[in-house]
């Protein structure tokens, strides 16, 4: 498992700022937000955090949650969760070569 990184933060910030340039993918799970990001977006350490045609699961640390709470709350608001809050955030990332898309999935537990 890779450590929490600025790369993940930067991609989340890009999604937040450029919602018209990404694709939100509907999910049946109420606590999940899935987004496709075009591979034209520059991503630092993409080979680490967005492996080609594989998934990487990263549990975000408490420091990341505390530091980026406002940003994460915006994504949590997109869920259909019946919960009022969350304790953990798991972020699954990967690069779908056939679609030329970085995949980002956030699970709020």
C-alpha positions as CSV (number, residue, x, y, z in Angstrom):
1,X,0.0,0.0,0.0
2,X,1.4,3.4,-0.9
3,X,1.4,6.1,1.7
4,X,-0.8,9.1,1.6
5,X,0.5,11.7,-0.8
6,X,0.3,15.1,-2.3
7,X,-0.5,13.3,-5.6
8,X,-3.8,12.1,-4.3
9,X,-4.6,15.4,-2.8
10,X,-3.8,17.2,-6.1
11,X,-6.1,14.9,-8.1
12,X,-8.9,15.4,-5.6
13,X,-8.4,19.1,-5.8
14,X,-8.5,19.0,-9.6
15,X,-11.8,17.0,-9.5
16,X,-13.2,19.5,-7.0
17,X,-12.2,22.5,-9.1
18,X,-13.0,21.1,-12.6
19,X,-16.1,19.0,-12.2
20,X,-17.0,19.8,-15.7
21,X,-13.9,18.1,-17.0
22,X,-14.3,14.8,-15.1
23,X,-16.9,12.1,-15.2
24,X,-18.7,11.1,-12.1
25,X,-19.6,7.4,-12.4
26,X,-22.8,6.4,-10.7
27,X,-22.4,3.6,-8.1
28,X,-24.9,1.4,-6.4
29,X,-23.1,1.7,-3.0
30,X,-24.3,4.5,-0.9
31,X,-21.0,5.5,0.6
32,X,-18.9,5.6,-2.6
33,X,-18.0,8.3,-5.1
34,X,-16.2,7.2,-8.3
35,X,-14.7,9.6,-10.8
36,X,-12.9,9.3,-14.1
37,X,-10.2,11.9,-14.7
38,X,-8.7,12.3,-18.2
39,X,-5.1,11.3,-18.5
40,X,-4.3,14.6,-20.0
41,X,-4.3,16.0,-16.4
42,X,-0.7,16.0,-15.1
43,X,-0.4,13.7,-12.1
44,X,2.8,13.4,-10.0
45,X,4.0,9.8,-9.4
46,X,1.2,8.4,-11.6
47,X,3.1,5.1,-12.0
48,X,2.9,4.7,-8.2
49,X,-0.6,5.9,-7.4
50,X,-2.3,5.0,-10.7
51,X,-1.0,1.7,-11.8
52,X,-1.9,0.6,-15.4
53,X,-5.0,-1.6,-15.4
54,X,-4.7,-2.4,-11.7
55,X,-6.1,-1.0,-8.6
56,X,-4.3,0.5,-5.6
57,X,-6.2,0.9,-2.3
58,X,-5.0,3.5,0.1
59,X,-6.5,4.2,3.6
60,X,-6.1,7.9,4.2
61,X,-4.4,8.6,7.5
62,X,-5.9,10.7,10.2
63,X,-3.6,13.6,9.4
64,X,-4.9,13.6,5.8
65,X,-8.5,13.6,7.0
66,X,-7.9,16.4,9.5
67,X,-5.9,18.6,7.0
68,X,-8.4,18.1,4.1
69,X,-11.7,17.8,5.8
70,X,-13.4,20.5,3.8
71,X,-12.4,18.9,0.5
72,X,-13.5,15.5,1.6
73,X,-16.8,16.8,3.0
74,X,-17.6,18.0,-0.5
75,X,-17.1,14.5,-1.9
76,X,-19.0,12.9,1.0
77,X,-22.0,15.2,0.2
78,X,-22.1,13.4,-3.2
79,X,-22.7,10.0,-1.5
80,X,-26.2,8.6,-0.8
81,X,-25.1,7.6,2.7
82,X,-27.6,7.5,5.5
83,X,-24.7,8.2,7.9
84,X,-24.1,11.8,9.0
85,X,-20.3,11.4,9.1
86,X,-17.5,9.0,8.5
87,X,-14.4,7.8,10.4
88,X,-12.2,6.5,7.5
89,X,-11.7,7.3,3.9
90,X,-10.4,4.6,1.5
91,X,-9.2,5.8,-1.9
92,X,-8.9,3.3,-4.7
93,X,-6.9,4.5,-7.8
94,X,-5.9,3.1,-11.1
95,X,-5.2,3.9,-14.7
96,X,-7.6,2.5,-17.3
97,X,-5.4,2.5,-20.4
98,X,-8.1,1.6,-22.8
99,X,-10.2,4.6,-21.7
100,X,-7.2,6.9,-21.1
101,X,-8.6,7.7,-17.7
102,X,-7.4,7.8,-14.2
103,X,-9.9,6.2,-11.9
104,X,-10.5,7.6,-8.4
105,X,-13.0,5.9,-6.0
106,X,-13.6,7.2,-2.5
107,X,-15.2,5.0,0.1
108,X,-16.4,6.7,3.2
109,X,-16.6,4.3,6.2
